[in-house]
Structure formats: structure tokens, C-alpha cells
Amino acid sequence: MEVIRRASHAGSWYTDNPRKLEEELDGWLSAAGLPKSSDVRGVIAPHAGYSYSGRAAAYAFGNIDPTNICGLVPHCMCNDVCNSAKYLTNQMMLFRPTLSVIEELKATGKFELMDLRVDEAEHSMEMHLPYLAKVFKGHQVKVVPILVGALNAESEAKYGKLLEKYIDDPKNFFSVSSDFCHWGTRFNYTHYDNKHGAIYKSIEALDKMGMDIIETGDPDSFKKYLLEFENTICGRHPIGVFLHMTKNCSTKIKIQFLRYEQSSQCKTMRESSVSYASAAAKVDGE
């Protein structure tokens, strides 16, 4: 019997009306107006409700040329487990897992299987699936969902090493799920450097410092930044794994951020916001 992973956040985090959802995605992708490139091997994109981050996410997914890609590897935030033997669905497309790759990863002894209830409670990957369904509509693709937990630096490097060969294959594509700064007392994070002016400008400067470091492709520098500023980037560990992959793979890959937004512009310590940043990881031809 086939087990279906429900689109458990449809109807709350994004619309459960397929036609309306497709219209929204079309609108955001059209507004981004980005040229598609076969050099894109991965993206970093937000995973908040679409009313907050849908527009920003288009600047990641709008870069993708789906022509030669047949395998999708979504990285999200949870435990270091590999999901298998179930199908992933959203309102527009049924995704099937790539069982051969999943078995390959399981054979390393470094991955575990995730319970369906845990999977459906987790939103990070699900928020990428409608965009992936839209971009890959009409193309035969399968997925290898990998959830990345609170890894230390050594483990991030280890998983980056395990996965680096897959990013060398142009038929594979990685979708890394992360929001950026979660600011405010409700997030227990109120870093503020008044030299930047208003609070939201300080948050932007902090986020963009991290984005600049990610663009260098250096996982050690990113880790130092996180240790110094403790920025609440929820997908910092999958980003760290991805940086180790791109640093050590045979293909020269460059990460570039294309969009940055905040859910609101904080001006007092009573307010809160979440930041969203979208990037594309492309083969560097220089």
C-alpha cells in the first residue's frame, strides 16, 4: 500500500486551492523576472507562510531550468534523517522518492528513517514543494528529502562530504530551506547595533553580513559568524552542510543572494520580525 505524505500545511501556511496557488506562484515568478539557467545546482529559499515569504522565494526558484534535472534533494531543518518509502504530495504534483539514492544513503549508516507524523508536522520542506512542482511541471523528477538537525561543525563537514558527489551530477538539484533572523523577545533574540540606525536596519546589516559570508562559500567563516552573533538563522545547519558540499565538490559553484525581505520593519523593542533571503548556487564558469 502506498503511503502518502499529506500537504499538512495547505489551507493555513498557503492556500489549499490549487488554481489560486498556481496563480500566486505565477505572479511571484513573473514579478521576479529572472532568466532560467541550466547552471543552477541549488537554491537557498525561505519556508515561512506564503503571505510572508512567497514573493521572496520566487527569486530562488525562478532561476531553475528544469530541462536536465531528474533528482531533487530538499534540505530542511529537523533531525539528520532520510525519509523513505512514502510519497510526498502538495496541491499540484505528486513527488515520488528516489529509492535507490535513499538506500545508498541508508547504507552509510549515517541516516535514519523519519516517522510520517514527524514528517507531516515539519513545514520546512513542504513550503518548497509547491514552487518545485510549479518549476518542474511536465518533467519527471524524484525527491530525496533530507532533514538536517542541530549538527556540530564536525558533523556538518561529515555530511557535506557524504553528499558532495551528488551536487557534481548536473541531473541533481538541491533545495536548502531556511529563514534568516528571527528578531524580538518572542524569539529570545534582540541583538541591536545602533550605529545602523533603526532596529530593522541593524537586523538587515546582521543578515547581510551572514549572506556575504555564505557567498564566499567558506563554512568555517559562517560558523564563526554564528558563534559571534548567534543570529537566529533557523536553517544554519543545512546551509553549513551545503557550504561543505560546494567547497569540496569537483564542480566550482558560486552562491549568490538575489533577494532580501523582512516580515515587518521593527522600530521598537516590543516588535518582532523574521527575515527572508533567497539565493541561487550556480556553476561558476570563470
C-alpha positions as CSV (number, residue, x, y, z in Angstrom):
1,M,0.0,0.0,0.0
2,E,1.3,3.4,-1.0
3,V,1.8,5.8,1.9
4,I,1.0,9.5,1.1
5,R,2.7,12.3,3.0
6,R,-0.2,14.8,3.2
7,A,0.2,18.5,2.4
8,S,-0.4,19.2,6.1
9,H,0.2,22.9,5.9
10,A,-2.1,23.6,2.9
11,G,-5.0,25.8,4.0
12,S,-3.0,27.5,6.7
13,W,0.5,28.4,5.6
14,Y,-0.5,28.5,1.9
15,T,-3.8,28.2,0.0
16,D,-5.3,24.7,-0.4
17,N,-6.9,25.9,-3.7
18,P,-4.7,24.5,-6.5
19,R,-5.8,27.1,-9.0
20,K,-5.3,30.0,-6.7
21,L,-1.9,28.6,-5.6
22,E,-0.7,28.3,-9.2
23,E,-1.9,31.9,-9.9
24,E,0.1,33.1,-6.8
25,L,3.2,31.3,-7.9
26,D,2.9,32.5,-11.5
27,G,2.6,36.1,-10.2
28,W,5.6,36.0,-8.0
29,L,7.8,34.2,-10.5
30,S,6.7,36.7,-13.2
31,A,7.4,39.7,-10.9
32,A,10.9,38.3,-10.2
33,G,11.6,38.2,-13.9
34,L,14.7,36.1,-13.7
35,P,16.3,34.2,-16.6
36,K,16.4,30.4,-16.2
37,S,19.9,28.8,-16.1
38,S,21.0,25.2,-16.6
39,D,24.0,26.1,-14.4
40,V,21.8,26.3,-11.2
41,R,22.6,23.3,-8.9
42,G,20.7,24.5,-5.9
43,V,18.9,27.3,-4.0
44,I,18.6,28.6,-0.5
45,A,15.0,29.8,0.0
46,P,12.7,30.7,2.9
47,H,10.0,28.5,4.3
48,A,7.5,30.8,6.1
49,G,3.8,31.1,5.2
50,Y,3.5,32.3,1.6
51,S,1.8,35.6,2.7
52,Y,5.2,36.4,4.3
53,S,7.8,34.8,2.2
54,G,6.2,33.6,-1.1
55,R,7.4,36.6,-3.0
56,A,11.0,36.4,-1.8
57,A,11.1,32.7,-2.5
58,A,10.4,33.3,-6.2
59,Y,13.9,34.9,-6.5
60,A,15.4,31.5,-5.7
61,F,13.1,29.1,-7.7
62,G,12.8,31.5,-10.7
63,N,16.4,30.7,-11.7
64,I,15.9,27.0,-12.3
65,D,16.0,25.5,-15.8
66,P,14.3,22.1,-15.2
67,T,15.3,20.5,-18.5
68,N,18.1,18.2,-17.5
69,I,17.2,17.7,-13.8
70,C,15.7,14.4,-12.6
71,G,16.6,14.4,-8.9
72,L,15.6,16.9,-6.2
73,V,17.2,16.9,-2.7
74,P,15.4,19.2,-0.3
75,H,17.4,20.1,2.8
76,C,15.3,21.2,5.8
77,M,15.6,21.8,9.5
78,C,14.9,18.8,11.8
79,N,16.9,15.7,12.7
80,D,19.6,14.0,10.5
81,V,17.2,11.5,9.0
82,C,16.4,10.4,5.5
83,N,12.7,9.9,4.5
84,S,11.9,6.8,2.5
85,A,9.1,4.5,1.2
86,K,6.5,7.2,1.1
87,Y,5.3,9.7,-1.5
88,L,5.3,13.5,-1.0
89,T,2.4,15.4,-2.2
90,N,1.2,19.0,-2.4
91,Q,-1.7,20.6,-4.2
92,M,-0.1,20.5,-7.7
93,M,2.1,17.4,-8.0
94,L,2.8,14.0,-6.6
95,F,6.5,13.6,-5.8
96,R,8.0,10.1,-5.6
97,P,11.1,9.4,-3.6
98,T,14.3,8.2,-5.3
99,L,14.6,4.9,-3.5
100,S,18.0,3.9,-5.0
101,V,19.7,7.0,-3.6
102,I,17.8,6.7,-0.3
103,E,19.1,3.2,0.0
104,E,22.6,4.4,-0.8
105,L,22.4,6.9,2.0
106,K,21.0,4.5,4.4
107,A,23.8,2.1,3.7
108,T,26.3,4.6,5.0
109,G,24.9,4.1,8.5
110,K,24.6,7.9,9.0
111,F,20.9,8.3,8.2
112,E,17.7,7.1,9.9
113,L,14.1,6.9,8.6
114,M,11.7,9.6,9.7
115,D,8.2,8.8,11.1
116,L,5.4,10.0,8.9
117,R,3.8,12.0,11.8
118,V,7.1,13.9,12.3
119,D,7.4,14.5,8.6
120,E,3.9,15.9,8.3
121,A,4.5,18.2,11.4
122,E,7.6,19.6,9.7
123,H,7.0,22.6,7.4
124,S,10.4,23.4,6.0
125,M,10.4,21.1,3.0
126,E,6.7,21.3,2.4
127,M,6.9,25.1,1.8
128,H,9.4,24.5,-1.1
129,L,7.3,21.7,-2.8
130,P,4.7,24.0,-4.4
131,Y,7.4,26.0,-6.1
132,L,9.3,22.9,-7.1
133,A,6.1,21.4,-8.5
134,K,5.5,24.6,-10.5
135,V,9.0,24.9,-11.9
136,F,9.3,21.1,-12.7
137,K,5.7,20.8,-14.1
138,G,5.8,18.4,-17.0
139,H,9.2,16.9,-16.0
140,Q,9.8,13.6,-14.5
141,V,11.6,14.2,-11.2
142,K,12.0,12.3,-7.9
143,V,13.0,13.5,-4.5
144,V,15.4,12.6,-1.7
145,P,14.2,14.5,1.4
146,I,17.0,15.0,3.9
147,L,16.3,16.7,7.3
148,V,19.3,18.2,9.0
149,G,19.4,18.7,12.7
150,A,21.5,20.6,15.2
151,L,24.8,19.3,14.0
152,N,28.2,20.4,15.3
153,A,30.9,21.7,12.9
154,E,32.4,18.3,12.5
155,S,29.1,16.6,11.6
156,E,28.3,19.3,9.1
157,A,31.6,18.6,7.4
158,K,30.9,14.9,7.5
159,Y,27.5,15.1,5.9
160,G,28.9,17.6,3.3
161,K,31.5,15.0,2.4
162,L,28.8,12.3,2.1
163,L,26.7,14.4,-0.2
164,E,29.2,16.3,-2.3
165,K,29.3,13.8,-5.1
166,Y,25.6,14.3,-5.8
167,I,26.0,18.0,-6.5
168,D,28.7,17.2,-9.1
169,D,25.9,15.4,-11.1
170,P,24.1,18.1,-13.2
171,K,21.0,15.9,-13.1
172,N,20.6,16.6,-9.3
173,F,19.3,19.8,-7.7
174,F,19.4,20.8,-4.0
175,S,16.8,23.0,-2.3
176,V,18.0,24.3,1.1
177,S,15.3,25.6,3.4
178,S,15.9,28.5,5.8
179,D,14.6,31.7,7.0
180,F,17.1,34.3,8.4
181,C,17.0,36.4,11.5
182,H,14.1,35.8,13.9
183,W,14.1,39.0,15.9
184,G,12.2,40.0,19.1
185,T,11.6,38.9,22.6
186,R,9.3,36.1,21.5
187,F,12.4,34.6,19.7
188,N,14.7,35.4,22.7
189,Y,16.9,37.4,20.3
190,T,17.2,41.2,20.4
191,H,20.6,41.9,19.0
192,Y,20.8,45.6,18.2
193,D,23.7,47.7,16.9
194,N,22.5,51.3,17.0
195,K,25.2,52.5,14.6
196,H,22.9,51.2,11.8
197,G,20.0,53.4,12.9
198,A,16.6,51.8,13.3
199,I,16.3,48.3,14.6
200,Y,15.3,46.8,11.3
201,K,18.4,48.4,9.6
202,S,20.5,46.7,12.3
203,I,18.8,43.4,11.6
204,E,19.4,43.8,7.8
205,A,23.1,44.6,8.4
206,L,23.4,41.5,10.6
207,D,21.7,39.3,8.0
208,K,23.6,40.7,5.1
209,M,26.9,40.1,6.9
210,G,25.9,36.5,7.1
211,M,24.8,36.4,3.5
212,D,28.1,37.9,2.3
213,I,29.9,35.2,4.2
214,I,27.7,32.4,2.7
215,E,28.6,33.9,-0.7
216,T,32.3,33.3,-0.1
217,G,31.5,29.6,0.2
218,D,33.5,29.2,3.4
219,P,31.7,27.1,6.0
220,D,34.3,27.9,8.7
221,S,33.7,31.6,8.4
222,F,30.0,31.1,8.5
223,K,30.3,29.1,11.7
224,K,32.5,31.8,13.3
225,Y,29.8,34.4,12.4
226,L,27.1,32.3,14.0
227,L,29.2,31.8,17.1
228,E,29.9,35.6,17.4
229,F,26.5,37.0,16.7
230,E,24.2,34.0,17.4
231,N,21.9,35.1,14.5
232,T,18.7,33.0,14.6
233,I,19.0,31.6,11.1
234,C,16.9,28.5,11.5
235,G,18.4,26.6,8.6
236,R,22.0,27.4,9.6
237,H,22.9,23.7,9.8
238,P,21.6,22.6,6.3
239,I,23.3,25.8,5.0
240,G,26.5,24.7,6.7
241,V,26.3,21.2,5.2
242,F,25.6,22.8,1.7
243,L,28.7,25.0,2.1
244,H,30.8,22.0,2.8
245,M,29.4,20.3,-0.3
246,T,30.1,23.2,-2.6
247,K,33.5,23.8,-1.1
248,N,34.8,20.3,-1.6
249,C,32.9,19.0,-4.7
250,S,34.7,18.8,-8.1
251,T,32.5,21.4,-9.7
252,K,33.2,25.1,-9.0
253,I,29.9,26.5,-7.6
254,K,29.2,30.1,-6.6
255,I,26.3,31.1,-4.3
256,Q,24.7,34.5,-4.9
257,F,21.8,36.1,-3.0
258,L,19.2,37.7,-5.1
259,R,16.5,38.9,-2.7
260,Y,16.2,40.0,1.0
261,E,13.0,40.9,2.8
262,Q,11.6,41.3,6.4
263,S,8.2,40.4,7.6
264,S,8.0,43.8,9.2
265,Q,10.3,46.8,10.0
266,C,11.0,46.8,13.7
267,K,11.4,50.2,15.3
268,T,10.9,49.4,19.0
269,M,11.9,46.5,21.3
270,R,8.3,45.5,21.6
271,E,8.1,44.4,17.9
272,S,9.3,41.3,16.1
273,S,10.2,40.2,12.6
274,V,11.5,37.3,10.5
275,S,13.9,37.8,7.6
276,Y,13.8,36.0,4.3
277,A,16.7,35.7,1.8
278,S,16.8,33.8,-1.5
279,A,20.0,32.6,-3.2
280,A,21.0,30.5,-6.3
281,A,24.0,28.2,-6.3
282,K,25.4,28.2,-9.9
283,V,28.3,26.6,-11.7
284,D,31.0,29.2,-11.8
285,G,32.3,29.4,-15.4
286,E,35.1,31.9,-14.6
